[in-house]
Amino acid sequence: MHRSLLSFIFLLALACSPQKDPSKNPKETEAQTTDTLLETPPTEEIVDEEMQTAFMVILDSSSDFNSIRALAEKTANEYQLKFDTIEKQYYPEKNLWGVAVWSEDEIYRGEYYPRRSDDDTHPLSLEYQQWYDEKSQEKNLILMAGIFSLSLEAEEYINKFREKFPKAYILQKEIYMGCMH
């Protein structure tokens, strides 16, 4: 049983590791692979390499799921944007906005999983503010309009929402972009 568990952990670690291109220098790659297997760097180094500065456009927030969900749908409709739930659904008995129990993601089913990156369409999403801002109230949801790697892009994007959302703001945060499985 212990061997099976160790094998599973090893395979999981390999799946989350960046792939090297052996065509560049096969001997160097082989030496690096051997070194990596023998000496695993401290966790802090891995985390530092996988952190990214992100600029999140936050339109509004609320601890009332139904009102912020309605606002998200209305805003998506008015601005012709996609409202992406990222396979999340609301569990009223737990007051939880989490990954759907029918999701293929066995690890996060029924738990919250944060948006960490964005695509060019910048879909709206509901996220727990506490994930991005440690000082916020527990279970407070934010209506996020996008995540950007450049502050100038975030500033330009937030301007299209200023009339309807005068209190909208940009939150700058270091976000872990590595594998969370």
Secondary structure, DSSP 8 states (H G I E B T S, - for coil): -HHHHHHHHHHHHHHHS----TTT-HHHHHHHHHHHHHS---HHHHHHHTEEEEEEEEEEEES-HHHHHHHHHHHHHHTT--B--TTEEEETTTTEEEE-TTSS-TTTBTS--------TT--BEEEEHHHH-TTS-TT-EEEEEEEESSHHHHHHHHGGGTTT-TT-EEEEEEEE-S---
